[in-house]
């Protein structure tokens, strides 16, 4: 069984920074992609950033230049460095892993974490 655990969410003032981390555990051989999504109250969950095979990255337009996604493939972890945070960044942030291969084979569905709350407010 593969599990994702996020941590690093907190209350921060506008203009501040936070670093989110997500660790995948289980009998994992490889993970094709890892990413961060967020969901604000009353809104749909949206992609924030994704990193594929530790090389290719993609960001939602509003976070470009402020957020940076990185990955430690050997430790099955992904990080999201968030700078110059804005009140509209307030949301629950979820980690997602896709293309997870374990000793029993490829997991067809994406694996999600439980989420971590980020609140940007003065």
Biotite code that builds the C-alpha atoms (Angstrom):
import biotite.structure as struc

atoms = struc.array([
    struc.Atom([0.000, 0.000, 0.000], chain_id="A", res_id=1, res_name="UNK", atom_name="CA", element="C"),
    struc.Atom([1.323, 3.416, -0.972], chain_id="A", res_id=2, res_name="UNK", atom_name="CA", element="C"),
    struc.Atom([0.649, 6.459, 1.170], chain_id="A", res_id=3, res_name="UNK", atom_name="CA", element="C"),
    struc.Atom([1.428, 10.139, 0.747], chain_id="A", res_id=4, res_name="UNK", atom_name="CA", element="C"),
    struc.Atom([1.893, 12.416, 3.737], chain_id="A", res_id=5, res_name="UNK", atom_name="CA", element="C"),
    struc.Atom([2.099, 16.184, 3.371], chain_id="A", res_id=6, res_name="UNK", atom_name="CA", element="C"),
    struc.Atom([3.447, 18.604, 5.924], chain_id="A", res_id=7, res_name="UNK", atom_name="CA", element="C"),
    struc.Atom([4.510, 22.229, 6.157], chain_id="A", res_id=8, res_name="UNK", atom_name="CA", element="C"),
    struc.Atom([1.160, 24.005, 5.975], chain_id="A", res_id=9, res_name="UNK", atom_name="CA", element="C"),
    struc.Atom([0.747, 26.963, 8.284], chain_id="A", res_id=10, res_name="UNK", atom_name="CA", element="C"),
    struc.Atom([-0.646, 30.449, 8.795], chain_id="A", res_id=11, res_name="UNK", atom_name="CA", element="C"),
    struc.Atom([1.566, 33.068, 7.139], chain_id="A", res_id=12, res_name="UNK", atom_name="CA", element="C"),
    struc.Atom([1.291, 36.780, 6.415], chain_id="A", res_id=13, res_name="UNK", atom_name="CA", element="C"),
    struc.Atom([0.982, 38.105, 2.860], chain_id="A", res_id=14, res_name="UNK", atom_name="CA", element="C"),
    struc.Atom([4.406, 38.280, 1.253], chain_id="A", res_id=15, res_name="UNK", atom_name="CA", element="C"),
    struc.Atom([5.700, 35.453, 3.411], chain_id="A", res_id=16, res_name="UNK", atom_name="CA", element="C"),
    struc.Atom([7.059, 32.055, 2.444], chain_id="A", res_id=17, res_name="UNK", atom_name="CA", element="C"),
    struc.Atom([6.304, 28.419, 3.179], chain_id="A", res_id=18, res_name="UNK", atom_name="CA", element="C"),
    struc.Atom([7.826, 25.135, 2.106], chain_id="A", res_id=19, res_name="UNK", atom_name="CA", element="C"),
    struc.Atom([5.526, 22.151, 1.707], chain_id="A", res_id=20, res_name="UNK", atom_name="CA", element="C"),
    struc.Atom([6.846, 18.622, 1.592], chain_id="A", res_id=21, res_name="UNK", atom_name="CA", element="C"),
    struc.Atom([5.258, 15.314, 0.649], chain_id="A", res_id=22, res_name="UNK", atom_name="CA", element="C"),
    struc.Atom([6.685, 11.898, 1.373], chain_id="A", res_id=23, res_name="UNK", atom_name="CA", element="C"),
    struc.Atom([5.549, 8.724, -0.348], chain_id="A", res_id=24, res_name="UNK", atom_name="CA", element="C"),
    struc.Atom([5.880, 5.491, 1.571], chain_id="A", res_id=25, res_name="UNK", atom_name="CA", element="C"),
    struc.Atom([5.328, 1.838, 0.731], chain_id="A", res_id=26, res_name="UNK", atom_name="CA", element="C"),
    struc.Atom([6.984, -0.731, -1.484], chain_id="A", res_id=27, res_name="UNK", atom_name="CA", element="C"),
    struc.Atom([7.715, 1.780, -4.221], chain_id="A", res_id=28, res_name="UNK", atom_name="CA", element="C"),
    struc.Atom([9.975, 1.071, -7.157], chain_id="A", res_id=29, res_name="UNK", atom_name="CA", element="C"),
    struc.Atom([9.348, 4.298, -9.039], chain_id="A", res_id=30, res_name="UNK", atom_name="CA", element="C"),
    struc.Atom([6.980, 7.251, -9.370], chain_id="A", res_id=31, res_name="UNK", atom_name="CA", element="C"),
    struc.Atom([6.470, 8.871, -12.766], chain_id="A", res_id=32, res_name="UNK", atom_name="CA", element="C"),
    struc.Atom([5.064, 12.221, -11.653], chain_id="A", res_id=33, res_name="UNK", atom_name="CA", element="C"),
    struc.Atom([4.414, 14.094, -8.435], chain_id="A", res_id=34, res_name="UNK", atom_name="CA", element="C"),
    struc.Atom([2.453, 17.245, -8.073], chain_id="A", res_id=35, res_name="UNK", atom_name="CA", element="C"),
    struc.Atom([0.641, 19.688, -5.851], chain_id="A", res_id=36, res_name="UNK", atom_name="CA", element="C"),
    struc.Atom([-3.013, 20.632, -6.118], chain_id="A", res_id=37, res_name="UNK", atom_name="CA", element="C"),
    struc.Atom([-5.060, 22.999, -3.988], chain_id="A", res_id=38, res_name="UNK", atom_name="CA", element="C"),
    struc.Atom([-8.681, 23.476, -3.128], chain_id="A", res_id=39, res_name="UNK", atom_name="CA", element="C"),
    struc.Atom([-10.091, 26.650, -1.649], chain_id="A", res_id=40, res_name="UNK", atom_name="CA", element="C"),
    struc.Atom([-13.516, 26.730, 0.050], chain_id="A", res_id=41, res_name="UNK", atom_name="CA", element="C"),
    struc.Atom([-16.287, 26.639, -2.534], chain_id="A", res_id=42, res_name="UNK", atom_name="CA", element="C"),
    struc.Atom([-13.890, 26.056, -5.421], chain_id="A", res_id=43, res_name="UNK", atom_name="CA", element="C"),
    struc.Atom([-12.756, 23.068, -7.428], chain_id="A", res_id=44, res_name="UNK", atom_name="CA", element="C"),
    struc.Atom([-9.418, 21.434, -6.841], chain_id="A", res_id=45, res_name="UNK", atom_name="CA", element="C"),
    struc.Atom([-6.805, 22.859, -9.196], chain_id="A", res_id=46, res_name="UNK", atom_name="CA", element="C"),
    struc.Atom([-3.315, 21.991, -10.293], chain_id="A", res_id=47, res_name="UNK", atom_name="CA", element="C"),
    struc.Atom([-0.599, 24.143, -8.722], chain_id="A", res_id=48, res_name="UNK", atom_name="CA", element="C"),
    struc.Atom([2.567, 22.497, -9.981], chain_id="A", res_id=49, res_name="UNK", atom_name="CA", element="C"),
    struc.Atom([3.742, 19.140, -11.266], chain_id="A", res_id=50, res_name="UNK", atom_name="CA", element="C"),
    struc.Atom([7.137, 17.585, -11.872], chain_id="A", res_id=51, res_name="UNK", atom_name="CA", element="C"),
    struc.Atom([7.624, 14.618, -14.187], chain_id="A", res_id=52, res_name="UNK", atom_name="CA", element="C"),
    struc.Atom([10.504, 12.203, -13.744], chain_id="A", res_id=53, res_name="UNK", atom_name="CA", element="C"),
    struc.Atom([12.305, 14.880, -11.763], chain_id="A", res_id=54, res_name="UNK", atom_name="CA", element="C"),
    struc.Atom([12.905, 17.019, -14.830], chain_id="A", res_id=55, res_name="UNK", atom_name="CA", element="C"),
    struc.Atom([9.896, 18.552, -16.554], chain_id="A", res_id=56, res_name="UNK", atom_name="CA", element="C"),
    struc.Atom([7.806, 21.014, -14.564], chain_id="A", res_id=57, res_name="UNK", atom_name="CA", element="C"),
    struc.Atom([4.524, 22.796, -15.130], chain_id="A", res_id=58, res_name="UNK", atom_name="CA", element="C"),
    struc.Atom([2.924, 25.559, -13.066], chain_id="A", res_id=59, res_name="UNK", atom_name="CA", element="C"),
    struc.Atom([-0.466, 27.188, -12.793], chain_id="A", res_id=60, res_name="UNK", atom_name="CA", element="C"),
    struc.Atom([-0.206, 30.705, -14.207], chain_id="A", res_id=61, res_name="UNK", atom_name="CA", element="C"),
    struc.Atom([-0.829, 32.591, -10.968], chain_id="A", res_id=62, res_name="UNK", atom_name="CA", element="C"),
    struc.Atom([2.057, 30.879, -9.149], chain_id="A", res_id=63, res_name="UNK", atom_name="CA", element="C"),
    struc.Atom([4.697, 31.157, -11.867], chain_id="A", res_id=64, res_name="UNK", atom_name="CA", element="C"),
    struc.Atom([7.719, 33.022, -10.560], chain_id="A", res_id=65, res_name="UNK", atom_name="CA", element="C"),
    struc.Atom([6.589, 32.588, -6.948], chain_id="A", res_id=66, res_name="UNK", atom_name="CA", element="C"),
    struc.Atom([6.412, 28.816, -6.425], chain_id="A", res_id=67, res_name="UNK", atom_name="CA", element="C"),
    struc.Atom([9.052, 26.223, -7.173], chain_id="A", res_id=68, res_name="UNK", atom_name="CA", element="C"),
    struc.Atom([8.491, 22.477, -7.237], chain_id="A", res_id=69, res_name="UNK", atom_name="CA", element="C"),
    struc.Atom([11.359, 20.101, -6.684], chain_id="A", res_id=70, res_name="UNK", atom_name="CA", element="C"),
    struc.Atom([11.740, 16.395, -6.185], chain_id="A", res_id=71, res_name="UNK", atom_name="CA", element="C"),
    struc.Atom([14.106, 13.995, -4.456], chain_id="A", res_id=72, res_name="UNK", atom_name="CA", element="C"),
    struc.Atom([13.606, 10.863, -6.511], chain_id="A", res_id=73, res_name="UNK", atom_name="CA", element="C"),
    struc.Atom([15.716, 8.687, -4.225], chain_id="A", res_id=74, res_name="UNK", atom_name="CA", element="C"),
    struc.Atom([13.564, 9.594, -1.230], chain_id="A", res_id=75, res_name="UNK", atom_name="CA", element="C"),
    struc.Atom([10.199, 9.648, -3.077], chain_id="A", res_id=76, res_name="UNK", atom_name="CA", element="C"),
    struc.Atom([9.578, 13.165, -1.854], chain_id="A", res_id=77, res_name="UNK", atom_name="CA", element="C"),
    struc.Atom([8.372, 16.333, -3.505], chain_id="A", res_id=78, res_name="UNK", atom_name="CA", element="C"),
    struc.Atom([8.611, 19.881, -2.208], chain_id="A", res_id=79, res_name="UNK", atom_name="CA", element="C"),
    struc.Atom([6.828, 23.100, -3.006], chain_id="A", res_id=80, res_name="UNK", atom_name="CA", element="C"),
    struc.Atom([8.649, 26.299, -2.114], chain_id="A", res_id=81, res_name="UNK", atom_name="CA", element="C"),
    struc.Atom([6.103, 29.100, -1.966], chain_id="A", res_id=82, res_name="UNK", atom_name="CA", element="C"),
    struc.Atom([7.313, 32.689, -1.888], chain_id="A", res_id=83, res_name="UNK", atom_name="CA", element="C"),
    struc.Atom([5.499, 36.017, -1.935], chain_id="A", res_id=84, res_name="UNK", atom_name="CA", element="C"),
    struc.Atom([2.307, 34.357, -0.758], chain_id="A", res_id=85, res_name="UNK", atom_name="CA", element="C"),
    struc.Atom([-1.009, 36.054, -1.369], chain_id="A", res_id=86, res_name="UNK", atom_name="CA", element="C"),
    struc.Atom([-4.367, 35.728, 0.415], chain_id="A", res_id=87, res_name="UNK", atom_name="CA", element="C"),
    struc.Atom([-5.739, 34.004, -2.699], chain_id="A", res_id=88, res_name="UNK", atom_name="CA", element="C"),
    struc.Atom([-3.204, 31.202, -2.171], chain_id="A", res_id=89, res_name="UNK", atom_name="CA", element="C"),
    struc.Atom([-5.183, 30.156, 0.897], chain_id="A", res_id=90, res_name="UNK", atom_name="CA", element="C"),
    struc.Atom([-6.347, 26.577, 0.393], chain_id="A", res_id=91, res_name="UNK", atom_name="CA", element="C"),
    struc.Atom([-5.842, 22.979, 1.365], chain_id="A", res_id=92, res_name="UNK", atom_name="CA", element="C"),
    struc.Atom([-2.833, 21.738, -0.589], chain_id="A", res_id=93, res_name="UNK", atom_name="CA", element="C"),
    struc.Atom([-2.797, 18.122, -1.725], chain_id="A", res_id=94, res_name="UNK", atom_name="CA", element="C"),
    struc.Atom([0.062, 16.002, -2.979], chain_id="A", res_id=95, res_name="UNK", atom_name="CA", element="C"),
    struc.Atom([-0.557, 13.599, -5.869], chain_id="A", res_id=96, res_name="UNK", atom_name="CA", element="C"),
    struc.Atom([1.580, 10.808, -7.276], chain_id="A", res_id=97, res_name="UNK", atom_name="CA", element="C"),
    struc.Atom([0.981, 9.317, -10.703], chain_id="A", res_id=98, res_name="UNK", atom_name="CA", element="C"),
    struc.Atom([2.416, 6.264, -12.389], chain_id="A", res_id=99, res_name="UNK", atom_name="CA", element="C"),
    struc.Atom([3.422, 4.619, -9.134], chain_id="A", res_id=100, res_name="UNK", atom_name="CA", element="C"),
    struc.Atom([5.130, 1.291, -9.662], chain_id="A", res_id=101, res_name="UNK", atom_name="CA", element="C"),
    struc.Atom([5.420, -1.120, -6.732], chain_id="A", res_id=102, res_name="UNK", atom_name="CA", element="C"),
    struc.Atom([6.687, -4.677, -6.382], chain_id="A", res_id=103, res_name="UNK", atom_name="CA", element="C"),
    struc.Atom([3.202, -5.904, -7.322], chain_id="A", res_id=104, res_name="UNK", atom_name="CA", element="C"),
    struc.Atom([2.944, -3.779, -10.439], chain_id="A", res_id=105, res_name="UNK", atom_name="CA", element="C"),
    struc.Atom([1.711, -0.433, -11.672], chain_id="A", res_id=106, res_name="UNK", atom_name="CA", element="C"),
    struc.Atom([-0.975, 1.358, -9.660], chain_id="A", res_id=107, res_name="UNK", atom_name="CA", element="C"),
    struc.Atom([-3.543, 2.508, -12.196], chain_id="A", res_id=108, res_name="UNK", atom_name="CA", element="C"),
    struc.Atom([-5.105, 5.269, -10.138], chain_id="A", res_id=109, res_name="UNK", atom_name="CA", element="C"),
    struc.Atom([-3.299, 8.309, -8.859], chain_id="A", res_id=110, res_name="UNK", atom_name="CA", element="C"),
    struc.Atom([-2.436, 8.342, -5.184], chain_id="A", res_id=111, res_name="UNK", atom_name="CA", element="C"),
    struc.Atom([-3.447, 11.359, -3.098], chain_id="A", res_id=112, res_name="UNK", atom_name="CA", element="C"),
    struc.Atom([-2.368, 12.679, 0.269], chain_id="A", res_id=113, res_name="UNK", atom_name="CA", element="C"),
    struc.Atom([-4.727, 13.904, 2.965], chain_id="A", res_id=114, res_name="UNK", atom_name="CA", element="C"),
    struc.Atom([-3.898, 17.589, 2.453], chain_id="A", res_id=115, res_name="UNK", atom_name="CA", element="C"),
    struc.Atom([-2.286, 20.357, 4.472], chain_id="A", res_id=116, res_name="UNK", atom_name="CA", element="C"),
    struc.Atom([-3.835, 23.749, 5.194], chain_id="A", res_id=117, res_name="UNK", atom_name="CA", element="C"),
    struc.Atom([-2.147, 26.921, 3.983], chain_id="A", res_id=118, res_name="UNK", atom_name="CA", element="C"),
    struc.Atom([-3.646, 30.176, 5.205], chain_id="A", res_id=119, res_name="UNK", atom_name="CA", element="C"),
    struc.Atom([-2.335, 33.546, 4.047], chain_id="A", res_id=120, res_name="UNK", atom_name="CA", element="C"),
    struc.Atom([-3.702, 36.350, 6.173], chain_id="A", res_id=121, res_name="UNK", atom_name="CA", element="C"),
    struc.Atom([-2.596, 39.392, 8.123], chain_id="A", res_id=122, res_name="UNK", atom_name="CA", element="C"),
])
